Amino acid sequence: MRIPCPYCGDRDAQEFVYRGDAAPQRPHDEAAFFDYVYIRDNPAGPMREHWYHALGCRNWMVVMRDTRTHEIHGAELTR
C-alpha cells in the first residue's frame, strides 16, 4: 500500500505508524473516558485515519482510506 505524504510524496506504508480512527474526540468527563479508550467501532468502508510518518518527515497526517479495498483517497497534515 502506498500513502501520499504531503511533504515526501508517495511512500510505502512500512514507513508509517498506524494510530487508528481519526474521528473520536477525547471526552472531558471521566465517565465517557473508558469508552473513548476501549470501545471503538470497526467500520467497513471509507474512513479517516491517523498515520505517523516515522521513517520520513515525522509528521502526523489524516489519511482517507477505504478499509475494504485499502484504496487511498488522499492525505492531509493534522491540525
N, C-alpha and C positions, 0 to 999 in steps of 0.2 A: 504494500500500500504506500502510495506517495502522498505526502502532506505539503501543501503550498505555504511555506513560511513567508510572511510579508517582507522580511529582511533578506533571507537567504535563498529564496526561490523554492522550487520543487525539491523535497528531500525525502529520503526513505524513512518510514515510520520507526525504525530502530533507533533513530537519533532523538526520538521524543519520549517523554514520560506521560502516560495517560493518567488523568486525575478523575475524570468522570463527568457526569451531567452538569452542565453549566447553569441550569435553571434554579436549583434550590438556593434560597437566601437564608443566612443564619438568623434564627429567631432571637428575640430579646428576652423572652421568658424561659425559665428553666424547664417548665412542663413540656414544652414543644422541642427541647433540645435533643432528647432521646430519639424521637422520630427523625429529626434532621440528620443525626449521625448514623443511625442504624436502619431506618426504614426508607428504602428507595424503590421507585418504580423501575421496571426493566422494559421500556417500550421498544417495539419493533417499528422501524421506520426512521424518518428524518429527525435528528435531534442536534442540539448544540452541546459540544463537549469541551472541557478544558484540557489542553495539552501544553506541556513544557518542553521547549527545545533545548534539552540538556547538552547535547553534543554540537550545538551550533551557537546561535546568538543569545541563548539563555533567557529568552522572553516567554511569558505565558501568552497563550492565544486561545481564542474560541474557534473551534473547527466545526463546520456544519457537515455532518456525515449521516448517511443512511445506514442504520445498523443491520439491515437485511442484506445489502449488497456491498457495503463498505465504500460506496461511491462518495467522494469528497465533493461538496458543493461550494467550498470556499473557506477562507480563514481570515481572521482579523485579530489584532492585538487586543488584550483585555484592557479594560479601563479602570 
